Amino acid sequence: MKILITGVTRGLGRALAEWYIANGHTVIGCGRSAEVLNLRFTYPAPHDFTALDVVEENRVAIWAAKVGAPDLLINNAALMNTPAPLWQVPAKEFNQLIDVNIKGVANVLRHFVPLMVERKQGVIVNLSSGWGRSTSPEVAPYCASKYAIEGLTKALAQELPAGMAAVPLNPGVIDTDMLRQAWSEGASSYPKAEAWAKTAAPFILQLGAKDNGQSVSVGALED
């Protein structure tokens, strides 16, 4: 299977990529950090890793034209705000989070979904969050972005041809740099991304047309 993952250089994206590669799938990924170069070296063709910020629509368009339609598209790239009351979050930080978490997802969808629709097959998984279905103080920008992902994905699901699926996925609580930004050392009591991927990666592979438009969570897939 050809699997495209954004935000592939660390955290959940990196863990998913490595599990899928180890289990015989082809991974196409992008990320903003120099770690992309290490991924290219470690996992050569048919895998493909590109240094890319999903906020840059023109570069996303070029990337889509280069790599073509995936069988599974996972929009993972996202930012967390520094915890603070909403009125104390600087406009620059708020705007950057919205640009990546919402506009970046839309950019990827804009250029890859038509390629998938042309084939009338494929699954789109947009990573949401528990904070896309509930709220907590001091993470209002992140909550807003993930609530947006829930609505965007469910509307997209209504637009896809039969046989395809768009699914907002709550990955659960995992010890990542993002969670440490929100919870500091409290994050250490949760599973590491690599352990999480052993459950999450095969779980995502089970998603299909039957799940189109459904809000799902890792470990809560219905038969």
C-alpha positions, 0 to 999 in steps of 0.5 A: 500500500502507498501511504502518505504521511505529513509531519513525518519527521518526529512524533506520531508521524515518524512512528507510523512511517517506521511501522508501515515501512517495517511491515512492507508498505511504501511511505511517502512523507513530508516534514519541515526539519532536516531529519527528512534527509536522514529518512531519505538515507535510511529508507531509500526508494520506493519510499520518498521523503520531502522537506516541505511545509504544508502551509506552502500551497505551491510546494504542496501542489508540486509535491502532489504532481510528483508523487501521485495519488496515495492509497491512504493519506494521513494528515498528521502535521500539527502544532500545539500552542504554548499553554496560556489563557486565550487572550494571552496567546500572541497573534503570531503564535495563534495564526501559525497554529491555524495555518498549519493545523487547518490551512495546511490540511486543506492544502494537502487535501486540495491537491491530493484528493482530486488524484484519489477521486479520479481513481474512486478509491482511497482513505483520508485520515485527518488526525483530530484529538480528544481536544477536537471533541472536548476542551481544556483551559489554556489550549483554546487555539489547539482545540479550535483547530481540531474542532475545525478538523472534525467538521472539515473532515465530516463535510469532506466525507459527504463529498467523496464518491462511494467507496472512499472514506474521510475519517477524523481520528483521535489518536489518544494521549501519547508521550510526544513533544507536543504533549510535553509542551502542553503537560510538561513532565506529566506526559511521561506517564503515557505511551511512547509514540513507538508503542502507540504505533503498534496498535494505531498503524494496523488500526488505521489500515482497517479504516474504509468506506464503512467508516466514512464521516465517522469520528473514530479513536484508536482502539475504538474501531467498530466491526 
